[in-house]
């Protein structure tokens, strides 16, 4: 979920809430039965000055897209570190 707040001085605040639910259920001769589950919640905020020359839709989409990509990369790295490497 993304919320956007624009103040009176031409500044915009983006707030992104992302959640990943991860469940692994596996069995093998080497390790037996494996059940792992959990969730990761990340909140990320970013502040930008509004570019008066830019198209408002493009400006917001570019900033929100960058915020989502950064959050996804952090969450992917965290889930790999917490769940995947510990299950090997």
Residue, then its C-alpha position, 0 to 999 in steps of 0.5 A: x500500500x502506498x500513501x502520498x501526502x503533499x504539503x503546501x511547500x511543494x514537498x511530497x511524502x511517499x509511505x510504502x507498506x509491503x508484506x511478504x508471507x513465505x512458507x516452505x514445506x519440503x521433504x528429502x532423504x538428506x534432511x527429512x521433513x522441513x516446514x518453515x514459515x514466516x512473514x516480513x513487513x517493511x515500511x519505507x518512506x521517501x520525501x521528494x520536492x515536486x518538479x513543477x515542469x514534470x507531468x504529475x502522473x509521471x513524477x509520482x509513478x517514477x518515485x513510487x516505482x523506485x520506492x517499490x523496487x528498493x523495498x522489494x530488493x531489501x525484502x528479498x535479501x532479508x527473506x533469503x538471509x533469514x529463511x533460505x540460507x538457514x534451510x540449506 
